[in-house]
């Protein structure tokens, strides 16, 4: 069964993706699935750590009293969604 996954990319990335897909006679979705397969099949890439660790360089600042990844400690999630 297939499902839909949405991602946000810049206009420039979208144009590059379309150009590469066209040059390879594939759809942009085909390329994304291929890239995802490469990452998931490579243990070094698949085990990069938490989402926070992968995207840490995107954060400009961080409060010094917070753990680096709140999702790894269930006690930090108590009461969430209530």
C-alpha positions as CSV (number, residue, x, y, z in Angstrom):
1,X,0.0,0.0,0.0
2,X,1.3,3.4,-0.9
3,X,0.8,6.6,1.1
4,X,1.5,10.3,0.5
5,X,4.5,12.1,2.1
6,X,4.7,15.9,1.8
7,X,8.0,17.8,2.1
8,X,8.8,21.4,1.8
9,X,11.6,22.5,-0.6
10,X,12.8,25.8,-2.0
11,X,11.7,26.8,-5.5
12,X,15.3,26.3,-6.6
13,X,15.3,22.7,-5.3
14,X,12.0,22.0,-6.9
15,X,13.3,23.2,-10.3
16,X,16.5,21.2,-10.0
17,X,14.5,18.1,-9.1
18,X,12.2,18.5,-12.1
19,X,15.2,19.0,-14.4
20,X,17.0,16.0,-13.1
21,X,13.9,13.9,-13.2
22,X,13.2,14.9,-16.8
23,X,16.8,14.2,-17.9
24,X,16.5,10.7,-16.4
25,X,13.0,10.0,-17.8
26,X,11.6,9.7,-14.3
27,X,9.1,11.6,-12.2
28,X,10.2,13.8,-9.2
29,X,8.5,11.3,-7.0
30,X,10.6,8.5,-8.5
31,X,13.8,10.4,-7.6
32,X,12.6,11.1,-4.1
33,X,11.8,7.4,-3.5
34,X,15.2,6.5,-4.9
35,X,17.0,8.9,-2.6
36,X,14.9,7.8,0.4
37,X,15.8,4.2,-0.4
38,X,19.5,5.0,-0.5
39,X,19.4,6.7,2.9
40,X,17.4,4.0,4.5
41,X,19.5,1.2,3.1
42,X,22.8,2.8,4.2
43,X,23.3,2.1,7.9
44,X,25.6,5.1,8.4
45,X,23.0,7.4,7.0
46,X,20.0,5.8,8.6
47,X,21.5,5.9,12.1
48,X,22.5,9.6,12.2
49,X,20.6,10.0,15.6
50,X,17.6,12.0,16.5
51,X,15.8,14.5,14.3
52,X,17.3,17.2,16.5
53,X,20.8,15.9,15.8
54,X,20.3,15.8,12.1
55,X,18.8,19.4,12.0
56,X,20.8,20.9,14.8
57,X,22.6,23.3,12.5
58,X,19.3,24.8,11.5
59,X,18.7,26.2,15.0
60,X,20.1,29.6,15.7
61,X,19.9,29.3,19.5
62,X,18.9,26.9,22.1
63,X,17.9,27.4,25.7
64,X,20.8,26.0,27.8
65,X,18.5,24.3,30.3
66,X,16.7,22.0,27.8
67,X,17.9,18.5,26.8
68,X,19.0,18.3,23.1
69,X,16.1,16.0,22.3
70,X,12.9,16.2,24.3
71,X,11.3,13.2,22.5
72,X,13.9,10.8,24.0
73,X,12.6,11.4,27.5
74,X,9.0,10.5,28.1
75,X,8.8,12.6,31.4
76,X,9.2,15.7,29.3
77,X,6.1,14.8,27.4
78,X,3.8,14.3,30.4
79,X,0.6,16.3,30.0
80,X,1.2,17.0,26.3
81,X,-2.0,17.2,24.4
82,X,-4.3,17.4,27.4
